[in-house]
C-alpha cells in the first residue's frame, strides 16, 4: 500500500518543527541494532487511526531576496510536488501576513489539496483571531496549539479525508512488483530501458499510486508477469526536478512501499556512498526482498581480484544485507541482465515461503543442542517452541520463559539456523520473541 505523504509548509517561526514533532510523536526511531542501517530525520512516519502517513518538514518560506531563500523555496517546491496533501501552517500571534498570502498563492498553483492550520491559538481569545485566515482561500482554518497539542486530531482527520484509500492493484494483481533504488546517476533509468528492450512482450502501462506514477507491466518468455514500479529518475513528475539527496530518498520510499523486491543499484565506477547505505536501510526495515545490483561493470578496469574485492567491500558496508544476492551487470551492454528476472522470481517465492511448525521445531531443538541458550544472573533462557505467523517477509514467533533473556546475538544465531535449513535467500527474516503465559 502506498503511504500518503504530507508536506508541512509555512513562513519562518510559525512553529513547524513543534508541530512536526507533535504529529509524529515517538515514532521516529531506529529499530535495528545492525551497524550501517543509517536513518536520519529527512522525513518521519506517523500513524492516525490505524493509517500510516509520512511527513516532510520544509524550511520556512520567506519571499525576501535574502541569500539562500531561493534554495529554501526550491526545497519547499520539491516537497509540495511529492505530497498528497499540504499542511499549510500559519500563526495567530502575528496574524495574517503578506508572507502568508504569498505562500497561499504559491499553494494554489500546486493544485494539491491543502489543509490550513493556525498555530499558537492557546486560549479562546486567540481562537477568535483565526477568521482573517479564511481570506487565504484554502477553506476552513483549524485552530491548533503546538505547545499543548490541541486541535491536531481535527487536522489529521481533515488530512486523512483528503487522502484516497490505496488505489494500487495489489489486491488482484499477482505480478511480481520490483523497483530500482539508489542515489542519482547510478543508472536506474538505463537499467529500466535495457530490461524493456530485452523483454519481448510489453503488455501495458498501469496507473499506480495517487502520485501519478505510471508502472510498467511486462511478461518474460515463460509468461511470468512483472510490474516495474516508477521511481525517481525513470520519469520526472511535474516541473520540479529533484537535485537533493533528501527528496530522491523520499521518492525511493514510495517505490519501496509498493515493491515485493527492491533492486539496490550501486555504481561500479564511483563505489559505495553514504546514501547507498541509507536507501538500503529503508528497504531492509520495510521487510522487502533485496538484490544488490552493481551497474556499469563494463566500464571498470577489471583486475584479477576486482570482483572479490568489490564483493568484500559490499558485504563489509552492508553487513545487515548478508542474505541479499549480488549481481554485477551493465545496462549499456546488457551483461547478466538476463539473470535478473529469474532472481526476482526466486526471491519472491522465498519471501512467501511457509514452513510447518513441526519442521521448525526440529530445527530449533538441533540449534539449541548445538549452541545452548544464554544465561543472565543465574537464569537461563528457555525456548519452548517456534511458529511461523506471516510471510512477506517470513515472520516467526519464538515462545520463551523470559523475553529479557533473549540476547540479540542468540536471536541472530537462530536466524542463521533458519537460513541454513530453509531457502530464504534474498529476503529478510523477522523473529519475534514472546513470553509464554
N, C-alpha and C positions, 0 to 999 in steps of 0.2 A: 504494500500500500504506500502511495506517495504521501509523505508527511507534509502538511501545509507549512509555508514559510511566511513569517510576519516580519516586516521591516519597521523598525521604530525610528521615526524621524521627527525633527523639530529644531528650533533655533537653540543656540547655546543656553545653558543654565535654566532649562525648564524641568530638570530632574530625570533625564532619560536613563542615566545609569542606575538611579534608585529604583525606577520602575522596572528596568531590565532585571535587576536582582530580585525584585518582588515577584515578577511573573514567572521566573524560572525556579525560585525557591532554592532548595538544596540539591537540585537535580544535576548541577554541573559538577561532575566528579570523575576521577579516573577509576575505572572498575577492574583493571588488570594489574597484576604485580610484575608482569614481564617488563624487562627493560626495553625501551625502544617503542612502546606504544605511546607515541607523542600526541598529546591532545591539549591544545590551548583554547582560550576562550574567544575564538573568532566567531563563534555562534554558541547558542545554548539550546538545550532541549527542555521543554516543559510539558506538562500534561494538565488538561482541564476536562473534567467529567469523562475520563477514560479516553480522551482523544489527545494524541501527541501533537506537538507543534514545534517548529524551530523559530527562534527569534534572532534577528540580526540587529545589532546596535549600530548606529551610524554617528559620525561626528556631528556636532551642532552646525546646522546650515545657516550661514551668515551671508547676506548678499553684498557685503562690503568688498572692496578691492584689496583687502589685506593679503600679504603673501600667504601662500598655502590654501587660501579659501577656495580657489578653483579646484584644487585637489580634493578638498573635503566635499565640495558639491558633486564632483565627479564620482567619488566613492558612494555618496548617497544615491546618486542616479543609478549606479550599478545595483545597489541593494534593492532599490524600488523596482528595477526591471526584473529582478528574480522573485520578488514577493508575490504571494497570492493575495495578501491583504496588507495594507499600510496602516499602522497605528500612528496618527498624527498627534503629537503631544504639544500642548501649549501650557501657559501658567496664568493663574488668576491673580498672582501678586503683581505682575507687571501689566496685566490686562492685555487687550488686543493690540498688537504692534504691527508696524509696517513689515517687519520681517515675517511675522505670521502670515500676513496677506500674500507676500511674495511666495512663500512656501506653498500656500494653498493653491495659487495659480499654477505652480510647478506640478503639484499633485493632480490637478485637473487634466493636465496634458498626458499623464501616465495611463489614463483610462483604467486604472486599477481601483477596486473597492477600498474606501478609506473609512476608518473609524476615528472620530475626533474626540480626544480626551483633554480635559482641563485639569492640570495638576495643582497641588497646593491649595485645594479647597477643603481646609481642615475644619471649618465651622459653618453654621447655617448662613451667617452674613456673607461669607465668601461664595457660597453657592448661588447667591443672588447675582453675582457678577458674571456668571457664565453666559448670560443670554446674548451679550455682544458677539459671542463667537459663532452664533448662527449665521452671521453675515459672511463667513468664510465659504459657505456653500457646500459644506461636507456633512450636512444633516445635523442630527441632534448631538450637542456636545455633552459628554459624560463627565460629571464632576468626580474627581478621584483625589486620593492623598497617598503619595509615595511614602511619606513618613509613617502613616498609620495603616496603609494597605486598604483603606476603604474605597469602595466603588470599583475595584479591579474585577470582581466577579461579573458585574454587569458588562464591563468592557470585553472580557473574554467570551461571554455569551454572545455579544454582538459580533465579535470576530468570527466565532465558530459558525454563526448563522450565515456568514458570507462565504464560507469555505465549503464547496460541494463535497459530498461524500465521494470516496475514491471512484474514479472513472476508468481505471485501467482494467484490462480484460483478463486479469489473472484468475478470476473465478472460473471462466470457461476455457481459457486459452492454456493448453498443455504444452506449448512450445518451451524450449529452454531459453531463458532470458539471460543475456550476458551484456557486460559493458566493459569498455576500456577506460581506465582511470590513470591518472598520473599528472605530473606538472606539465605546463605548456611546452610545446615544441619537442616532445619525445616521440612524436609520430603517430598519435592516436588516429588522426584523420586518414593518414596514409594506410594504416592497417585496415580501417573500415573499407576503404576503396579497394585495397588489394584482395580482401576476402570476397567482396561482392563481384569482383571480376572473375574469381575462381568458381564461385557458385553459379551454376548454370540456370537454376530455377529461382527467380525472384518473384514472389507472389504479390506483395502489396506493401504500401506504407500505411501504418496504423496510427491513428491519433491516440496519443498516450495520456499523459497527465494533464492536469489543469494548466500547466505552464507552457502549453503549445509545443511540447516536444513531439517529434514525429519518429516513431520507431520503425526500423527496417526489418521486414519479415521475410525469411527465405528458408528453403529446404536444401538439404545436401543430396547427394546422389542416391543415398539409401532411403530418402523420403522423410528423414527426421527433421522436425520443424524447429527453427531458431528465431528468436526475436533479439535484434541488436538494439540496445537502448541508447537513445541520443544522450550524448554528454557534451560538455563544453569542448569546443574545438571541432566537433562534427558540423554543427550548424550554429551560427551566431544568431541569437534571437534579438529582435529589435535593433535599435540604433546604438545601443551602448555596448562597447566591446570591453570584455574584462581584460585588464592588464595587471592584475594583482593576484597574489597567492590566495588572499582571503576569499575572493569570490569564485575563483576556479575551484577551490575546495568545496564551497557551498554547492556549486553545480554538481560536482562529483558525488556529494552526499545524496542528492536527489536520485542520481542514477543507481547508486549502491542500494538504496532502499528497495528498488524495484527489481534488482537482479537476483538470479539464482547463483550465478558465478561471476566473479569480478576478475578482470584481467588487469593486473598492475603492470603498467608499461614503464620500463626503465630504458635509459639511453646508453647504449654501449660506448658511445664516444665521450660523453661527459661524466659517466659514472653515477654513483648514488648520492642524492642530495637530501637535505632535511625534509623537504616537502614530500619526497617519495615515502619517507617513514610515516609522515602524518596521514596521508590518504590511505596507506596500507593499514594503519591503526584503526581507522574508521571502518574499513571493510571487515577487519578481524572482529571488532566489537559488535558489528551487526550480524555476525554469525554466518557470513556468506562463504561459498566456495571460492577459492583463490588460486589463480595461476599467475606466476611471475613471468612476464614476457620481457626478454632483453631484445629490444629493437635496434636496428642499424648495425647488426652483426656483420654485415657485408663491408661496412666502412672502416672497421678497425684492423690494424695491422696485427695479424694473429701470430703470436709466438707459440712455441711448443706447449707452454703451460698456461696460456691466457685463459682457456676455458676453465681449467681447475682453479686458477687464481680468482677469476670473476665469481665463480660459484661459491668459493670460500668466503669472499667478501660479502656476497648477498646473505649467506647464512649467518655471518657474524653480525651484520646490521639488522637483520630481520629474524632474530632468534625465535620469536613467537610464531613465525610462519614456517617452522621446520617441516610442516605437513604439506606445504604448497609445492607443486612441481615447478621446475624452471625450464623454460623453453627459449632457446636462442633463435631469433627469427630476423627476417628482413622484409619490410613492407615493399622495398624497392625491387628486390629480385624474387620475392615470394618464397624465399628459403624457409623450409619447415612449416610454413603456414598450413599446409595440408594436414598437419597433425593436430591442429587446434580444435576442430570440431569433434574429433574422436575423444580428445581430452575433456572437452566440455561435457560430452555425454557421460563419460566415466565419472567425473566429479559430481554431476547432477545425481547420478544413481547412488554414489557413495553418501551424498548428503541426505538422501531419502531412505537409507538402509535401516531396517529394523532387525534387532537381534532378540531371540527368545530369552526369557528370564532364566530358564534352566541352564542354557548355554552360558549366559553372562555370569551366573553364579559359580559355574565350574571354573571359569577363567579367574574369577575373584578369589576362590579358595586357593588356586595354584599361585596367584600373585602374593597372597598373604603368607603362604608357606615359604615362598622364595624370599620375601622381604617382610619380616614380622612388623606389625603396626608399632608406631612410636609410643613412648610413654612421656608423661609430664607430671612432675611432682609425685611420682609413685603411682600414678593412674595410667593404665594402658588403654589405648583406643581399641574398641571392639567394633568390628564391622559385621553386621547381621546379614544383610543381603543387598542386592542391587537390581534395579529395574529400569528399563528404558521408557521414558514418558513422552518423548516427542522426537520428530525428525526435522530436518531443515533449520538448524543443524541438529545432528543426533544429540539428544539430551538424556542424561542418566541421573537417577536419584540413588544415592547410597545412604542406607539407614545405619546409624551408629549409636553408641551409648552416650556420647557427648560431642557435640559439634566442635567445641573449643579444642578438642584433642586432635582434630584432623588438620595436620600441618600442610601448608602449601606444597612442600616438596613431595609429600606422600600422595597428595592428590594428583600431582604431575606423574608420579610413578604409575598410578592406576590408569591414567590416560594413556601412557606409553604402552601398558599391557593390553589395553583395548585396541590400540592401533596395530600392535604386533599380531593380535589374534584375529582381528576382523579388518576388512579393507575399507579404511576411511581416508585414503589419500585425497588431498585437496580440500578437505572440509574441516572446520574447527569442530571440537567436541566440547560439550558443556557437562560438567559434573556438579551436581547439587548435593550438598550434604544435609541430611535431616536427622534429628534425634528421634529414635523410636519411642513412641509413647508407651 
